[in-house]
């Protein structure tokens, strides 16, 4: 099912269903006290339907859940196409990972019913809905049968209506990094203040993802050796990976000509460049290589067959220059240095975690323009000046400085 179709259904039919369920819930639970989380909850569900990069940003939330509720079984509900990341990161045991296939409408409805019946049989003690604007996740939190339902509410802000049956709701805060807001959802599980996170502890932005993908040194070395065998021109040089694709949101892409200019400068300085992406990005990679015109630039689109291989590629290279998206967040699980471009969305809310990631933004007046209030639909009609105005020369200079060997302090 096309993304725009999903958004249309969720926006109009989703709001109607949320309103109906809200009325039903109000009468069904009339006079009842707000359910409280048991001291030792048995089953907690986390709903995380958005793109794969959000899973990495939710890492500190999962760490907090395990710390506060060590005896609870964590369940994770995702779209089927995003489950590879949850399995790789070990967010929950495989039998506790639940999936929805959104490739076809009837199949999606069938999955919703099947998953809800499975969850109701557990039974759940609580559900945390991490979505900002999805009504389907809000409805599933109610259908799951969990007595404690945590999620975001717009309070008095327009838009973002997701029903009034989220009984441990916290206001969505468009000024806080999403990782901090995910942690606020954990705080809300046992909070009784209004708004629900008023008495929550003051939290700093997490310094890292609190996630780990273990690799054996021999495994990483074998993968790097294979990469150098397949692409011998990379040997003996520092390798910079470039992800120039925009994915589902092409307005998030820094201009291809800027990428070509940076890559050409890196190659002229003696470094090597690998163009990464999905197979759909192959034509873009060919166009970039023709502009870069260097033997030290290779096409790696489609080279990695899994997220695990992508992480091994990051381990075996030196720098990633990328658009806002999954690769920048996955890179934070590895030692690689990352430069990530933001514009339609802001790094202040969605930037990669960790000290090795640098966010590049222009800060023009209309940026950021994508939010939970407009279904991530921009009004710039593809003319993303917020990214076009980030010049290539300063980016190249910063990249070369970061790749330079450290200088010894004078004695």
TORKE-632686 format. One line per 8 residues: number of its first residue (from 0); for each residue x, y, z of N, C-alpha, C. Coordinates in steps of 0.001 Angstrom, whole numbers. Atoms other than C-alpha are relative to their C-alpha. Last residue first. Layout:
<pts>
NUM> X Y Z X Y Z X Y Z | ...;
</pts>
This chain:
<pts>
410> -605 280 -1314 56999 19160 23792 656 1244 582 | -1403 -419 -94 54643 20202 20992 532 -251 1397 | -182 -1249 -722 51424 18216 20920 1497 304 107 | -628 143 -1313 51321 15565 18262 198 1361 649 | -1323 -611 -108 48858 16098 15460 540 -168 1405 | -154 -938 -1110 45996 13667 14983 1431 525 77 | -567 635 -1199 45845 12117 11511 167 1013 1107 | -1433 -226 -158 43563 13979 9096 507 -691 1254;
402> -747 1160 480 40154 12388 8476 1503 150 207 | 334 1150 -846 38271 14903 10635 791 -1242 -404 | -577 -235 -1328 40052 17824 8970 -251 -1194 916 | -1451 181 106 39279 16427 5514 678 196 1352 | -258 1426 192 35610 16059 6425 1497 -273 -66 | 226 680 -1276 35404 19580 7850 316 -1488 -110 | -1069 -409 -926 36999 21055 4716 -140 -708 1344 | -1240 664 405 34696 19055 2455 1133 342 961;
394> 174 1406 -346 31640 20236 4391 1254 -782 -352 | -209 168 -1449 32888 23836 4210 -158 -1451 445 | -1394 -239 -400 33306 23518 400 220 -117 1506 | -829 1204 34 29925 21864 -289 1402 246 551 | -1003 20 1071 27650 24706 757 904 -1221 123 | -1173 531 -698 24594 24079 2942 1069 -221 -1067 | -825 -1105 -491 22202 26366 1076 1145 -476 898 | -788 -557 1102 20789 23487 -975 947 1092 486;
386> -1162 849 255 19721 21764 2231 876 556 -1106 | -637 233 -1297 17308 24372 3626 1242 -872 -148 | -1051 -987 -195 16613 25400 19 735 -199 1327 | -422 35 -1401 14626 22212 -472 1199 910 242 | -1066 -1005 -14 12942 23083 -3778 502 154 1432 | -1262 534 479 11008 19810 -3955 1150 988 -10 | 137 532 1363 7582 21416 -3737 1340 -450 -587 | -1059 -591 828 8566 23471 -642 -2 -547 -1422;
378> 588 -944 957 5236 22911 1137 1053 553 -949 | -624 -1308 81 6331 19785 2997 -695 883 -1038 | 167 -490 1366 4139 16833 3929 524 1431 -66 | -1305 -15 662 5305 15052 7074 -141 355 -1483 | -152 1310 652 1711 14345 8143 1280 -75 -826 | 318 -127 1424 1324 18083 8821 228 -1300 -765 | 1231 -732 241 1089 18191 12624 -357 104 -1479 | 1143 858 -297 3614 15482 13467 -1321 674 -341;
370> 302 186 -1417 6238 17594 11756 -1166 -965 156 | 736 1254 -201 7984 18344 8481 -223 -225 1487 | 1375 -147 476 8907 21993 7828 -826 -1271 169 | 534 1185 683 12171 22396 9718 -1452 201 -390 | -496 1316 -427 13253 24816 8350 -65 -113 1519 | 1072 979 178 11167 27679 6914 386 -1393 479 | 1236 -287 -717 13376 30432 8323 -1061 -1096 -98 | 803 -1046 641 16750 29052 7290 -1403 28 597;
362> 763 -841 -914 18724 27086 9876 -801 1093 -662 | -153 -1385 434 21350 25710 7487 -742 961 919 | 1275 -663 304 21806 22352 9196 280 1427 -428 | -201 -1175 843 24706 19877 9526 -1362 563 -402 | 1189 -394 747 24554 17375 12416 289 1293 -753 | 105 -1445 153 27834 15822 13565 -1182 321 -893 | 920 -490 1036 27844 12261 14873 -53 1520 12 | -655 113 1313 30822 10758 16723 -870 515 -1134;
354> -967 -1073 269 29735 11997 20163 615 -38 -1390 | -1399 360 -130 26571 9874 20376 945 1098 -431 | -579 -120 -1327 22947 10044 19336 1482 -344 -43 | -605 1214 -539 21787 10670 15776 618 259 1364 | -1395 227 317 19657 13816 15302 531 -1297 587 | -209 1340 552 15874 13530 15459 1463 -301 -336 | 1031 967 -403 14624 16449 17539 359 -1423 -393 | 303 -257 -1416 17512 18917 17508 -1044 -971 532;
346> -831 834 -850 18642 17276 14274 -238 243 1472 | -1103 -615 -713 15746 18946 12537 758 -996 859 | 121 350 -1413 13404 17761 9810 1260 483 702 | 1446 150 -175 13011 19408 6386 -365 -496 1402 | 611 -1209 516 16640 20472 6888 -1509 -52 133 | 1396 -165 -399 19058 17896 8257 -509 1320 -551 | 690 -1214 431 22340 16628 6819 -1452 -17 458 | 1389 227 411 24307 14000 8752 -677 1329 -315;
338> 538 -1324 301 28117 13879 9080 -1411 -225 -555 | 1166 -247 857 29153 10633 10749 -276 1487 -137 | 385 -1408 -98 32383 9252 12228 -1123 281 -1004 | -205 -891 1138 32450 5435 12363 -411 1436 338 | -986 -1068 -277 32822 3606 15697 135 1044 -1102 | -1347 402 409 29550 1630 15321 979 1148 271 | -258 1270 -664 26005 1768 16746 1418 -495 -254 | -269 -295 -1406 25815 5479 15839 205 -1267 824;
330> -1419 -289 -166 26156 4397 12197 347 264 1460 | -697 1282 -127 22703 2823 12401 1495 225 229 | 296 542 -1326 21281 6282 13094 683 -1347 204 | -629 -829 -1022 22989 7906 10133 -225 -527 1396 | -1448 230 -85 22063 4990 7861 693 824 1075 | -472 1154 -733 18343 5232 8814 1501 -157 86 | 620 1302 263 17579 8723 7600 665 -1102 792 | 814 427 -1133 18755 12325 7361 -680 -1316 -357;
322> 1235 -737 -228 21156 12481 4433 -649 -492 1286 | 1317 564 290 24574 10975 4779 -1111 1024 135 | 674 -1268 279 28319 11462 4972 -1372 -371 -553 | 1255 45 747 29827 8398 6649 -519 1419 -163 | 932 -1128 -118 33457 8198 7759 -1237 -270 -841 | -436 -1085 -879 36259 5723 8426 -1026 1111 199 | -285 -1240 731 35399 2297 7047 163 1143 999 | -1203 122 803 35465 -1285 8341 364 1236 -781;
314> -1155 334 -842 33030 -852 11235 1303 37 -804 | -332 -1190 -790 30578 925 8922 1221 -252 881 | -604 -955 934 30705 -2020 6510 403 1272 735 | -1377 459 205 30076 -4361 9436 735 905 -983 | -766 -358 -1196 27021 -2263 10345 1451 -466 -126 | -199 -1447 49 25734 -2535 6775 821 455 1206 | -1115 -264 913 26310 -6298 6905 279 1494 -125 | -1222 482 -651 24092 -6505 10000 1224 233 -897;
306> -442 -1055 -899 21467 -4324 8334 1293 -418 701 | 754 -48 -1250 21270 -6904 5566 499 1178 819 | 1254 750 159 22436 -7615 2008 -868 18 1250 | 355 630 -1279 25184 -4985 1840 -1387 -633 -124 | -1101 893 -384 26417 -4353 -1703 -301 -718 1322 | 429 1389 30 23093 -2983 -2976 1064 -976 454 | 1450 120 -165 24717 359 -3712 -404 -1464 -171 | 327 1039 -973 28480 21 -3210 -1508 -127 221;
298> 1444 145 -196 29571 1947 -6330 -251 -1182 936 | 610 1268 402 33231 2877 -6131 -1481 -7 349 | 1411 -44 -375 35111 6198 -6082 -670 -1257 -533 | 93 284 -1436 38901 5838 -6116 -1406 194 542 | -90 1445 -198 39056 5519 -9891 -179 -377 1465 | -1208 436 -686 37845 9112 -10097 -32 -1513 161 | -1039 351 967 35365 10877 -12367 1322 -350 683 | -1200 35 -839 33261 12530 -9645 1223 -344 -832;
290> -378 -1365 -368 30546 13547 -12107 1312 29 780 | -381 -688 1241 30348 10124 -13781 414 1442 283 | -1332 460 409 30457 8492 -10358 455 705 -1277 | -1014 -621 -848 27526 10620 -9194 1405 -402 -438 | -81 -1416 354 25337 9630 -12141 1093 702 813 | -657 -90 1309 26138 5952 -11608 165 1462 -415 | -1428 279 -186 25307 6267 -7894 757 99 -1326 | -590 -1186 -630 21974 7944 -8683 1501 -199 187;
282> -100 -1009 1047 21187 5089 -11059 600 1286 545 | -1098 309 916 22032 2515 -8389 162 1063 -1085 | -889 -1164 80 19830 4128 -5702 1120 -193 -1014 | 731 -1084 659 16985 1625 -6230 870 1247 -174 | -140 200 1449 19502 -1119 -5402 -722 1091 -780 | 722 1165 480 19627 330 -1909 209 -144 -1512 | 1436 -167 158 22283 2753 -796 -639 -1307 -414 | 851 1058 -529 26020 3247 -590 -1465 328 -223;
274> 1381 -474 88 28520 5249 -2648 -922 -1135 428 | 938 1060 347 32046 4373 -1504 -1413 536 34 | 1425 -266 -246 34720 7063 -1552 -807 -1205 -452 | 900 750 877 38512 6674 -1289 -1441 255 424 | 925 905 -671 40999 9160 166 -846 -748 -1034 | -596 1302 -229 44041 10675 -1498 -876 -985 734 | -841 -68 -1198 43155 14366 -1291 597 -1361 360 | -1198 -762 349 41892 14271 -4895 959 118 1176;
266> -843 859 848 39497 11511 -3863 1294 712 -377 | -550 1064 -842 38126 13607 -1004 940 -899 -805 | -1050 -565 -839 37725 16633 -3256 648 -1039 893 | -1129 -289 885 35802 14629 -5843 1167 563 801 | -664 1264 322 33563 13213 -3119 1216 215 -881 | -695 470 -1196 32776 16705 -1801 776 -1280 -307 | -1108 -919 -259 31944 18038 -5273 815 -452 1202 | -1051 259 989 29865 14983 -6140 1218 882 251;
258> -664 1259 -361 27887 15303 -2898 1156 -283 -957 | -813 -282 -1180 27179 18953 -3696 750 -1252 442 | -1188 -733 459 26036 18021 -7214 915 348 1164 | -978 956 531 23707 15394 -5729 1277 699 -460 | -110 80 1466 21906 18053 -3701 1113 -943 -462 | -934 -1058 385 21395 17164 8 231 -124 -1504 | -1293 266 634 18422 14793 231 778 1287 -268 | -1035 33 -1037 15604 15246 2779 1402 -147 -585;
250> -334 -1366 -388 13186 16398 37 1047 33 1115 | -1113 -549 791 13385 12867 -1372 376 1419 369 | 166 -1453 -62 11214 11547 1509 1158 663 -757 | 1410 -333 179 10671 7808 976 -254 1501 -26 | 967 980 -490 14395 7262 474 -1424 417 -299 | 976 -618 -894 16404 10440 -60 -1023 -958 557 | 1409 223 297 19505 8867 -1547 -918 654 1019 | 588 -1186 627 22971 10413 -1215 -1485 -153 -295;
242> 1380 415 281 24510 7940 1228 -740 1226 -511 | 970 -1062 276 28257 8534 1053 -1353 -627 -297 | 1246 468 600 30889 6295 2605 -947 1179 -177 | 1163 -805 -371 34376 7652 3201 -1208 -547 -746 | 1203 195 816 37282 5210 3103 -1149 818 572 | 1153 -198 -866 40776 6028 4298 -1249 36 -869 | 536 -1357 -88 43203 4585 1809 -1086 69 1072 | -1052 -949 -337 45486 1558 1614 -458 1431 123;
234> -1080 431 -895 42955 -600 -201 1022 1110 218 | 207 -569 -1333 39865 1081 -1690 1183 -267 923 | -449 -1412 20 41022 477 -5292 -189 665 1366 | -1416 -181 -368 40811 -3277 -4584 465 1448 1 | -259 -1365 482 36996 -3327 -4601 1433 377 371 | 995 -355 1013 35852 -6962 -4280 285 1363 -625 | -202 914 1130 39045 -7936 -2479 -953 333 -1140 | -1199 -459 701 38851 -4832 -300 341 -908 -1173;
226> 300 -1275 654 35254 -5646 646 1201 481 -811 | 861 279 1158 36134 -9299 1329 -287 1288 -768 | -851 627 1009 39008 -8240 3587 -782 -295 -1267 | -806 -1068 606 36682 -5860 5447 895 -576 -1096 | 876 -812 861 34166 -8676 5968 805 1111 -681 | 338 766 1199 36837 -11093 7204 -872 826 -938 | -1176 20 867 38208 -8477 9592 -282 -743 -1296 | -174 -1327 586 34774 -7822 11040 1185 26 -962;
218> 1106 -216 925 34112 -11534 11553 135 1352 -704 | -292 760 1224 37556 -12085 13076 -1090 207 -1044 | -1040 -708 756 36973 -9283 15572 306 -710 -1312 | -1330 545 -249 33731 -10956 16645 1006 747 -871 | -707 587 1135 30718 -8696 16444 1307 -593 508 | -1319 609 -187 28188 -7770 19115 549 -598 -1294 | 19 1153 904 25388 -5341 18198 1375 -650 89 | -1254 626 397 24964 -3003 21143 -279 -1168 -937;
210> 198 1214 792 22290 -539 22175 1360 -544 -438 | 166 1102 -962 22384 2081 24942 -293 -1320 -714 | 1246 706 288 21929 4636 22110 -339 -1065 1036 | -127 1045 1013 24528 7079 23348 -1316 -752 -92 | -1293 -155 668 24905 10305 25332 252 -1077 -1041 | -886 1160 -152 21224 10381 26217 1268 156 -822 | 43 788 1222 19855 13948 26146 946 -1187 158 | -854 -527 1049 19680 15044 29763 -179 -857 -1252;
202> -910 879 730 16741 14084 31905 832 802 -995 | -639 -788 1054 14862 15959 34605 1056 -867 -667 | -1358 -500 -241 12835 13397 36521 514 816 -1175 | -1026 919 492 9095 13172 35870 1386 579 284 | -885 354 -1105 6819 15279 38087 1102 -968 -429 | -394 -1206 -731 5114 17081 35194 991 -316 1112 | -1449 -16 -182 5173 13982 32957 467 1222 790 | -551 1212 -570 1486 13070 33243 1495 37 245;
194> -143 1062 991 123 16520 32806 904 -1111 504 | 574 -533 1226 -1282 16084 35328 683 1325 -335 | 149 -1454 80 422 13952 37949 -629 392 -1325 | 1406 -341 -258 -202 10236 38564 -231 1505 -90 | 254 -1367 -439 3008 8786 37141 -1484 232 218 | 370 3 -1422 3713 5051 37067 -335 1383 515 | 622 1274 -379 3857 4381 33334 -501 7 1432 | 1448 -122 -113 4457 8092 32598 -678 -1298 441;
186> 343 -676 -1255 8187 7822 33345 -1505 25 231 | -295 950 -1077 8544 5260 30548 -371 608 1351 | 1065 1008 49 6775 7631 28136 217 -1067 1077 | 1142 -528 -753 9134 10389 29272 -1180 -971 -13 | -263 259 -1416 12037 8233 28058 -1132 530 873 | 231 1428 -214 10503 8273 24580 249 -366 1453 | 1444 180 -103 10347 12064 24868 -369 -1477 157 | 428 -439 -1321 14052 12236 25663 -1502 -197 174;
178> -490 997 -950 14835 10125 22580 -386 372 1425 | 953 1099 -98 12559 12381 20498 479 -1078 970 | -464 1109 826 14677 15455 21205 -887 -1219 247 | -894 937 -664 12560 18121 22899 400 -1119 -965 | -1269 -679 -265 11008 21237 21336 1024 -919 678 | -776 -147 1240 8001 19616 19625 1341 690 190 | -777 -1228 -124 6702 18383 22999 880 171 -1231 | -1113 31 945 3906 15821 22679 691 1344 48;
170> 43 -886 1166 1803 16141 25811 1218 -220 -894 | -863 -1147 -227 1800 13051 28034 -54 892 -1239 | -454 -784 1148 -1022 10507 28182 928 1124 439 | -1225 -553 -580 -1481 7833 30822 681 815 -1098 | 248 -440 -1376 -5123 6976 30055 1244 441 764 | -1355 199 -518 -4823 6881 26272 -4 533 1429 | -37 1233 -779 -8579 6618 25617 1412 -371 436 | -170 -373 -1409 -8978 10244 24505 77 -1221 909;
162> 955 542 -953 -8507 9682 20777 325 423 1422 | -160 1451 1 -5532 10180 18494 -938 -642 1017 | 1069 638 -778 -5862 13850 17498 97 -1513 -155 | -512 1093 -813 -2404 15010 16288 -1094 -714 785 | -611 1138 672 -3846 18267 14987 385 -1076 989 | 778 534 1109 -4474 21424 16927 763 -1136 -666 | -538 -297 1318 -2683 21875 20221 -872 -614 -1086 | 836 -1004 667 -4786 21904 23389 527 356 -1387;
154> 531 -913 -1015 -3444 18610 24813 -873 1029 -713 | -272 -1383 409 -1796 17117 21678 -373 1012 1077 | 1251 -718 220 -1559 13689 23353 326 1420 -433 | -37 -1453 131 1320 11219 23274 -1402 557 -225 | -227 -533 1341 1170 7678 24565 -30 1508 15 | -840 -1194 -19 792 5379 27560 229 461 -1441 | -337 -374 1371 -2032 2857 27943 728 1348 23 | -778 -1239 -51 -2443 1042 31251 502 302 -1410;
146> 721 -976 -819 -5288 -1536 31132 721 1345 100 | -840 -466 -1103 -3730 -3374 28155 -753 1032 830 | 529 399 -1299 -6497 -5024 26102 831 445 1181 | -892 993 -595 -4562 -4886 22839 -491 -497 1351 | 440 1347 364 -7558 -3171 21204 879 -1088 623 | 1258 289 -704 -6780 51 23068 -441 -1438 -264 | -314 -21 -1424 -3115 170 22024 -1254 -301 830 | -495 1305 -393 -4243 -949 18582 393 -42 1468;
138> 1122 939 -68 -6373 2168 18212 465 -1385 447 | 828 -383 -1143 -3420 4406 19084 -1168 -967 172 | -715 460 -1198 -1157 2531 16666 -790 333 1259 | 108 1448 -61 -3717 2933 13879 721 -533 1235 | 1207 395 -735 -4059 6628 14662 -123 -1510 114 | 681 1182 528 -473 7410 13702 -1208 -354 849 | 1166 -396 779 613 10989 14395 -784 -1181 -546 | 438 -1385 -199 3253 10775 17112 -1312 292 -699;
130> 304 -752 1222 3924 7050 17470 -535 1388 326 | -1040 -990 292 5676 5684 20563 -329 881 -1201 | 152 -339 1417 2634 3827 21938 950 1143 -314 | -599 -1305 279 3622 2255 25262 -77 226 -1498 | -463 -191 1375 1344 -612 26321 542 1420 -109 | -134 -1378 482 751 -1867 29834 447 -17 -1449 | 196 -929 -1116 -211 -4963 31840 53 1443 -467 | -927 -1106 -191 -713 -7196 28806 -338 786 1263;
122> 436 -1323 456 -2578 -10501 29002 1078 1051 270 | -1198 71 -842 -1129 -12688 27317 -319 -68 1507 | -119 1284 -711 -4380 -13578 25491 1164 -25 981 | 1026 68 -1035 -5131 -9960 24609 97 -1301 796 | -368 -844 -1128 -1814 -9697 22782 -1019 -94 1129 | -1183 573 -654 -2519 -12650 20497 368 782 1245 | 470 1176 -721 -6021 -11364 19732 1156 -682 742 | 769 -439 -1169 -4589 -7952 18874 -511 -1190 812;
114> -929 -476 -1020 -1943 -9488 16609 -756 417 1262 | -786 1116 -527 -4468 -11529 14641 898 446 1145 | 874 860 -806 -6940 -8654 14208 801 -1120 663 | 427 -776 -1166 -4252 -6211 13073 -859 -868 921 | -1094 -17 -971 -2712 -8847 10791 -400 745 1266 | -107 1342 -569 -6026 -9454 9023 1080 -53 1071 | 1141 169 -896 -6548 -5733 8522 47 -1363 689 | -242 -822 -1178 -3030 -5430 7088 -1133 -151 1008;
106> -976 692 -825 -3610 -8348 4725 296 758 1279 | 703 1100 -655 -6759 -6689 3451 939 -785 900 | 1003 -434 -955 -4905 -3424 2765 -677 -1130 756 | 1339 96 593 -1776 -4815 1138 -1040 287 1071 | -123 15 1455 1944 -4152 1750 -1350 -70 -703 | 788 -1096 585 1305 -3063 5337 73 24 -1520 | -409 -111 1401 2401 -6360 6938 -892 1037 -678 | 1113 -331 898 2048 -5955 10693 570 145 -1403;
98> -171 -739 1249 4528 -7663 12999 -1322 247 -705 | 1271 96 717 4864 -8882 16585 47 934 -1206 | 49 -1032 1033 8219 -9575 18240 -1244 -213 -848 | 719 -1154 -550 7804 -11567 21447 28 1195 -949 | 1412 364 -168 8684 -14936 19896 -837 1139 573 | 698 137 1280 11934 -13425 18600 -1481 -325 143 | -214 1337 539 12983 -12319 22107 -814 -158 -1290 | 851 993 -666 12837 -8567 22552 334 -1361 -597;
90> 938 -775 -814 14939 -5516 21659 -957 -899 770 | 469 777 -1138 17699 -7878 20545 -946 771 899 | -327 -698 -1233 19395 -5288 18356 -466 -735 1244 | -1438 -192 -76 19446 -7554 15298 414 611 1331 | -631 1305 -218 15886 -8736 15855 1501 162 197 | 351 443 -1349 14588 -5195 16275 642 -1335 331 | -768 -790 -958 16496 -4059 13165 -280 -462 1423 | -1385 458 11 15157 -6870 10968 825 715 1059;
82> -307 889 -1107 11627 -6020 12037 1451 -463 46 | -963 -616 -911 11262 -2920 9876 508 -956 1070 | -1181 -408 757 9568 -4506 6829 1077 607 890 | -808 1166 351 7127 -6354 9100 1302 404 -677 | 295 426 1355 5817 -3127 10597 974 -1116 -376 | -567 -796 1084 6433 -3098 14293 -631 -391 -1323 | 849 53 1191 4980 -4321 17600 562 962 -1035 | -168 -1115 932 7514 -5028 20348 -883 -238 -1213;
74> 500 347 1328 6943 -7185 23443 140 1242 -878 | 229 -1080 953 8948 -6837 26653 -453 -578 -1331 | -275 435 1364 8544 -9503 29348 -344 1142 -954 | 1061 -95 1010 8695 -7920 32780 483 -533 -1338 | 725 1271 97 11058 -9182 35504 -1066 6 -1091 | -854 1106 462 13636 -6396 35052 -734 -1324 -166 | 884 1166 -71 11029 -3616 35226 752 -1242 -474 | 1090 -202 -950 12871 -370 35987 -852 -1253 206;
66> -526 -371 -1309 16208 -1269 34374 -1119 87 1042 | -653 1183 -587 14699 -3172 31450 537 301 1396 | 1020 997 -318 12309 -302 30732 619 -1226 661 | 698 -436 -1216 15124 2250 30982 -1077 -997 407 | -913 199 -1129 17255 314 28473 -662 390 1313 | -10 1431 -297 14275 113 26106 935 -306 1167 | 1291 351 -596 13839 3889 26351 -41 -1483 368 | -4 -348 -1426 17570 4489 25765 -1318 -335 699;
58> -861 857 -791 17326 2490 22494 38 360 1477 | 758 523 -1137 14338 4435 21134 850 -888 902 | 238 -1115 -917 16616 6510 18873 -805 -435 1222 | -1273 -319 -643 17815 3241 17310 -189 1130 1011 | -290 1097 -920 14245 2108 16627 1296 277 746 | 635 -302 -1281 13476 5516 15148 268 -1089 1028 | -878 -841 -804 16010 4830 12394 -569 326 1360 | -967 779 -769 13905 1928 11162 910 851 869;
50> -1136 509 760 10908 3998 10080 1105 -529 911 | -665 -923 922 7761 4325 12189 1298 -599 -536 | 281 300 1399 5670 1488 13625 815 831 -980 | -974 -840 681 6998 1426 17192 -81 -294 -1497 | 416 -142 1400 4411 12 19581 908 1013 -671 | -455 -1257 598 6016 -1136 22848 -411 -2 -1468 | -106 -100 1453 4131 -3842 24774 490 1388 -388 | 82 -1384 460 4695 -4609 28456 229 5 -1508;
42> -173 -202 1440 4006 -8070 29962 -204 1479 -327 | -414 1227 686 4388 -9263 33549 319 249 -1469 | 783 319 1204 4304 -6069 35566 560 -1225 -719 | -807 866 846 5965 -6218 38992 -818 -408 -1231 | -1388 -198 -410 4651 -3327 41051 956 -850 -827 | -434 847 -1125 1421 -3490 39049 1457 255 346 | -929 1042 392 660 -472 36801 374 -847 1217 | -1371 -220 -423 -2377 1462 37924 869 -1175 -429;
34> -791 1197 -352 -5750 1609 36194 1431 374 368 | -1033 245 993 -7546 4991 36290 844 -1205 412 | -1247 -706 -231 -10521 4638 38609 1005 -327 -1109 | -1138 835 -388 -13863 3477 37262 1248 869 196 | -50 209 -1447 -16922 5720 37296 1163 -845 477 | 589 -1081 -797 -17561 5356 33582 46 -350 1482 | -800 -101 -1229 -15203 2779 32039 -517 1111 906 | -328 1334 -498 -17523 1568 29273 741 57 1327;
26> 1185 612 -624 -19058 5010 28822 330 -1359 606 | 479 -870 -1081 -15763 6808 28253 -1199 -626 713 | -837 170 -1181 -14291 3910 26284 -512 823 1170 | 228 1336 -569 -17173 3864 23806 782 -182 1305 | 1344 -29 -596 -16932 7629 23261 -317 -1338 671 | -71 -878 -1169 -13153 7374 22729 -1348 62 710 | -558 788 -1105 -13606 4365 20424 102 841 1266 | 996 1012 -393 -15914 6393 18176 494 -801 1198;
18> 1120 -668 -663 -13548 9387 18118 -1039 -983 493 | -484 -423 -1312 -10522 7199 17368 -1109 709 788 | -14 1178 -874 -12489 5539 14571 492 355 1398 | 1390 387 -276 -13269 8915 12991 -45 -1177 966 | 560 -957 -953 -9666 10107 13344 -1441 -365 367 | -615 184 -1313 -8378 6928 11706 -563 946 1038 | 669 1123 -650 -10859 7130 8818 547 -211 1410 | 1448 -192 3 -9639 10612 7951 -753 -1147 679;
10> 418 -1358 -351 -5939 10884 8757 -1509 118 130 | -244 -250 -1419 -5110 7185 8878 -540 1367 420 | 896 851 -794 -6763 6512 5537 149 305 1482 | 1375 -480 216 -5019 9471 3911 -981 -803 849 | 187 -1254 -734 -1658 8603 5471 -1429 507 -138 | 30 294 -1435 -1858 4990 4315 -270 1269 799 | 1295 641 -265 -2748 6120 797 -143 -312 1482 | 1012 -1057 -1 209 8534 799 -1393 -567 258;
2> -91 -772 -1226 2527 5700 1852 -1070 1078 64 | -800 -1202 109 1385 3423 -954 -61 811 1290 | 844 -1196 0 0 0 0 884 1252 0;
</pts>
